[in-house]
């Protein structure tokens, strides 16, 4: 699907519906202008643009120069109101000037002259705040990012241009090209052009290895925004014991990520995400990291505690910035750890309703998100989650991760001993597995880590006896929180799918 065509169609619909004042939000001024020029041409009306330095200019034909004195926005608005013939006027980055009430009222009066024809006054820019007095008289339009066809065209144009001027070659398979196009998504066309150009010029080639470089460039965007954390996806599904049902579910959806165009033709869309409920320490966080590794996608983590700010309105802004960043980075895996801390029910009164407002915004975003963002949300305490959050359709599936059984505990011992350079066959795993009934995977790992410290201090090799003593000294959560875990299992039995 070509998103540019969608933008053009939707903007044309607004103007044909006689919206004469439109706020167009976009970080790509050049792309927004191109779209408005195309729209003016389709409607058969002139296109004008205004800038602070040049004033009001004709933009669809060779201009004789700006209209005299219109660098002052108030004078430009007077000219627009007096002209009153069908046209599109693009006021570039004029949003902050509208804080002046007089300017705001003049804009409303100027735009009102175009309600009976196909003209419109358009304000373009980033993070536009619509003045209260203009809300009812205007429409807000968020320009969607470039579509796949636009990135493909850009890739071909840049590659052909560079290959004609230097010794260079493109060595990408169809699958590599699909992955590259997917990872360009979220970048502006200008950003994408600079990155592709740099990748080719540096070594005279564009190949599969360069895909990671694109991901690195997008990581810089995340770090610059500062509301999400970029996580390197180092562990794959092979590093997780059991969870066979969850692994199978994820594996069946991998092809959608590899070739989204083929999946779309088949009638499939990008998956929404999963909610992982379960006992603390049983691998929920590891599963989030493993999804990104297996699917070859960037992994972003949202820390709920980092959203909240003591200043009124800032928490909501932080959340919107986080979601906008995730969409810009898409396709991406967004990991929200211990999601109940962000949206626990009953928190509205104590925090002035902030958590309730953010929760409402999050539910809306889940339904209406623009980017390919796969959410892996984890929760330890289902009782704190609002009931609306667990309704069917919010996520593709809700999985329950329980304490590991005997075979899984044996695999966990093998994985963590092997990671630390210890041969599992040198240990009495059957005895260790029997002693760790009710232990979580994290608790088993900690037993091994503690045993290593003990052995290192005693200047001897780690052995079964040392691990046995560490197990005996550990009281697992299944004993400390027995009643809570029992209630969680009962709740999950009829409402979730077992991840095992």
N, C-alpha and C positions, 0 to 999 in steps of 0.2 A: 504494500500500500504506500502510495506517495503522499507523505504528510504535507508537502508543499501544496498539493492540489486540495487537500482537506482545508488548510489554512485559507486558501484563496476562496474556496467555496463558502466557508463559514463566514468570512468577512463580507463577501458579496451578499450573503443572506441577511446579515445585519443591516447593511446599507439599503437593500431593497425593502427591508422592513421599516425603513425610515428612522433608523438610529443615526442621528446627525452628529453625535459626540461620542467618540470611541477612544478608550484608553487601551493601547496595545503594549503589553509587557514583553520585552525581549532584550537579551544581552547582545543581539546581533543587529546593530543599527543598519548595516548595509543590506542585510537580508530582509529586514522589515521594509526598507525603502523599495527594494526590488519588487516585493509583494504588492505594495501599494501602487507602484507604477503599473504593474500588470493588471491590477484591479481597475485602475482608472481607464486603461486601454480597453478592457473588457466592457466597461460601462459607457465608453465613448465620451469621456469627460476629461478635462485637463487635470494635471497633477502639479501641485505646488509644494515646496518645502520651506520651513523656517528654521534658521539657526541664530544663535545669539550674536555671532560675528557678522553674518552676511544679510540677515533679515529675510524677507520673503522673496523667493525666486521661483520661476517656472522650471519644472524639473523633467518634463517629458519631451521637450523640444529644446533647441539651442536658445538659451536665455539671453536677452539683451542686457541683463544685469538686474540686481535686486530692486524692488519697489522702494523708492526713496523714503528714508526715515523709519523703515520697519524693523530695524534691529531692536528697537524698543517694542516689546511684545504687545503693549497696549495699542500702539499705533498699527501694528500688524493686524490685531483683532478688529480694530475700527475699519481697516481696509477690507478684511474678509467679510465683515457684516455689510459694508456698503456695496460690495461686488454682487453678492447674492445669486450668482449664476452657478449651475451645477459644477462642482469641482471637488477634488480631494486635497485637503490641506494637511500636511504632515508637520506638526510642531515638535521638533526633535529635542528631547531632554528638557522639556519645559515644565516637568512635573513640580519641581520645587518652587517655581514662580507662582504656582496656583495657590500657595499658602496665603498670598495676599488676597483678601476678600474682594477688593475692587477688580483685580485681574480675573478672579474666578467668576465673578458676575458678568464681566465683559465677555468671557469665553462662552458662558451659557447663552447670552444674548446673540452672539455671533453665530453659534451653532444652530440656534432656533430658526434662523433664516433658511436652513436647508432641510427642514423636516418634511417639506412638501415636494422635494425633488431628490435625485440620487446623489446629492453632494454630502460631504461630511468633514468635520474637523477631527483630526486624529492626533492624539498625544502619544508619542512613542518614547520608550526608555525602560530602565530597570527599576524594580521595586516602586512602582507608581502608587502614590497614595491619593485616592479620589477624595476631594473636599466634600464635606457633608452636604453642602448646597448643590452639588452636581450629581449626587448618587442616583437620584430618581430619573434624571434627564440623560444618563449616559449608560454605556455598556462597557464592560471590562473584558478584554480578549487577551488570553495568554498564548503567544505564538509558540506552537510546539516545535521541538528541535528538528533538525534536518532528517529526512527519511532515508531509508536504505538506498534508494535509487540515487539520491543526491550524493551520498558518500561514494557509491560505486562510480558515478560519473566523475566525481572529483579525483578519485584514485586513478582512473584511466587518463584523465587530462594531465595530471601532474606527472605520472609515469611516462606518458608519451612525450611530454615537453622536455623532461630531463634526459630521456634516452636519445632524443634528437640532438642534444647539445653536449652530451658527455658519454663516456663509455659506462653504461649501466644496464642492468637487466632485472626483470621481475621474475622471481622463481617461486610462485605461489600456486599450490594446487587449488582446486575448487573449494575443498574443505578449509584450507588455510585462508582463502579469500573471504569465505563466510565468517570465519573467526575474526579476521581483521576488521571487517565491516561491522560486526557486532561490537567489537571493542572500541571502534571509533564513535559509536553512538553516545550521545551526551555532549560531545565536543561541538563547538561552533565550527562552521565550515572553514573559517580563518584559522582556528586552532588546529583542525585536522590537516589543512594544507601545509602548515608550518612543520608539523610532526612528520608527515609523509615525506616532505622535501628533505628534511634533515636526515631521516633514516636512509634514504637513497644516496644522498651526497656523501655521507660518512664512509661507506664502504663500497659504493657503486652497485648496490644490490638491494632488493626488497624481498625478504624470504620469511619463513615461518618463525625464525628466531626474533624477528622484529616485532612480533605480536606482543611479546612481553614488554617491549619498550613502550608501546602504546599504553599498556596498563600502568607502567611506571609514571607516564605523563599524567594519567588521570588520578593517580595517587597524590600527586602534587596538588591537584585541585581540592581533594579531601582535606589535606593537611592545612591548606590555605583557609578553608572555611572554618575549621576548628570545632565542628559540632559532632562529627563522627570520627571514629578511629579506624585507620586502615590496618588490617591484620594480615600478615603473610600466611597463606594457607599451606602449612607444612605437613599436615597429617592427612592421609587418605583413609578410605574405608578399610583397607587392609590392616590399619593400626587399631581398629576397633573390634573387640571380641563380640560375637553374636550380632544382635539387632538385624537378623536376616530379613525380616519382613520390611523394615524400614529401608534396608539396602536395596531390596528388590524393587520397592516402590520408586526409589530415586533413580535406579538404573533404567527403568522403563521410560523415564522422562528425560534422560540424558540426550536422546536424539533430537528432542525439540530445541535444546540449547545449541547442539552442533549445527543443525540446519533449520533455522526458524522459518525460512521461506517455504521449504518443503512441507513443514508441519502446518503452516498457515493454509497452504493449498489443500491440505488434507482435512482442514477444519479445526485444527488444534491451536490454542493460544498459549502464551507463556504461562507456566504454572504460578499460582499465587504464593504458596508457601505452606509451612507446616508448623503446628504448635506441639512442642515436646513437653509433656508433663512427666513427672517422676520423682523418685527418691533422690535427694542430693548426692552427687558423687557417682552417678551411674552412667555418665557418658553423654549427657545432653549437649554440653559445650563442645566436646570433641566431635560430635556428630555435625554441629554447625560448621566447624572448620573443615571437616571432611567433605561436606557437600561442595564447598567452593573448590577444593582441591580436585575432586572427581570431575566436576563440570568445567574446570578451567576458567572460573570466574573470579573477579576480585571479591574479597570478603571485607565488609564494613561492619563495625560494631557500634551500636548505639547504647550508651550508658544512660539509663533513665535518670539517675541522680544528677547527671550533667546538664539536664534540660532546664532544671528549675532555677529561677533567678528571683532575688528579693524584690526587684523592680516590677511594677505593674505592667503587664503585657509582654515582658521580655521572654518569659517561659514559652508562651505561644509562638513568639517569633523564632526562638531557638528550635522548636519542634518543626515549624514550617521550613526553616533553613535546612534542617537535617533531612527532611523528606525531599526537598528540592535537590539537595546534593546527591542523595541516593538515586533519584531519577536521572540526574545528569550523568552519573557514573554507569548507568545501566548499559548492558545486562550485568547484574550484580547480585550477590547474596548479602542480605542485610540481617545481621544477627542481633537480636534484642534479648539480652540475657536477663533472667529473673524479671520478666515483664510485669509481674504483679506489683513490683515496687513503683512502677510508673503509673499504673492504672488501678490500684487497689480500690475496691468499692468502699464507700464511706469516707473517703479522704477529702471530699469536696468541701465540707463545712470547715474543716481545720485549716485548709490552705486557701480559703476564700474562693473556692470553686475552680481553681486553676487546673487541678488534675481532671475534674469533670469536663472542662472545656477542651483540654488536650485530648482526652479520651474520645470525645465526640468528633474532633478533627481527625483523629487517627482512624476511627471507624469509616468516616467519609472517604479518607484517602485510600483505605483498603479496597473500597468499591470502585473508586474513580481514578486510581493512579495511572499516569501516562507512560512511565518507563517500565522496562522489564526488570522488576525488582522481586526477587524470590526471598521471602521472609522466613527465617528460622527463629521462632520465638521459643524461649524456654521458661518454664515455671516450676517452682517447687511446692507452692502453696495454692492449690486451686480454689480454696475457700475465699481467698482475697481477690479473685478475679471477678469483675462484673459479669452477670449472666449473659448480657448481650454479646460479650466478647467470645463466648463459646458456641454461639449459634452457628448452625451449618451454613457454609458459604463464606464465612470470614476467612477460613483457611481451606486448603484443599483436603487436609486431613489432620486429625488430632491423634497423636501417638502417645502411648504410655510406656515408659521405660522403667522396668522393675529391677529389683536386686538381682544380680547374676546367679544363675544356677551352677551346679557342680562343673559341668563341661566348660561353661563360660569363665568360671573362676580359674580353671586350669589354663585356659587360653590367656587370661589376663596375667597370670604369673609368668607364662612363657614370653609374652610380649614385653613386659617391663624388665624381666631379667635379661632378655636378649638386647634390649635397648642400652643396657648398662654393661654390656660385654660379658655377661655371665651365661654359661651354658646351662639351660634348664634341665638337661638330662642328669646333671650332677646333684639335683635336689630331689627329695622325696615329695613330689608334687601331690600325690594322692593324700598323704598325711596333711599337707598344708591346705589343700582344698577342703578336707573334712573339718579342719579347725576354723576355717574362715566362713562357715555357714552364717549368712546374714550380713556379711561384709559387702560394702560397695566396691566398685572398681577403684575409686580414689583412695579408699582405706587400704586396699591391698597394695596399691602403689606406695603409699606412705609407709607401710610395714617394710617393704623392700628398701626404701630410702633410709629409714631409721636403722635397719639392719646393716646397711652399708656404712653408716656413720659409726656404729658400734664396732664393726669388724675393723674398720680403718684405724680407729683409736686403739684397738687391741693388737694392731699389726698382724692380722690374720685374714684369711680368705673368708668371704661370706659363705655360710653353710646353712643346712636345714635347722640345726639346733638354735642358731642365732635368730632365724626368722620365727621359729616356734616361740621363743621367749618374747619377741616383739608382738606376736599375735596375742599371747596371753596377757600382755600389758595394755592391750587396746580394747576399749569398750565401744562397739560400733553404734552408729546412729539407729540401727534397727532395734536396739535395746533401749536406748535413751528416748527415742521418739516412737515407741512401739504402737501406741494408740493412734497417733497422727498418721503413721504409715498405713495402718489397718484401714482407717477411714478413707485415705486416698485410694487405696486399692479397691475398696467397695464402690467408690464413686466412679472410678475409671472402668470398672468391669463392664458396664452397660453403655458407656458414653464414648469410649475411645477404642482405637485399634492397638493391639499389642505390637510393640516394635520388635518383639523377639521371634 
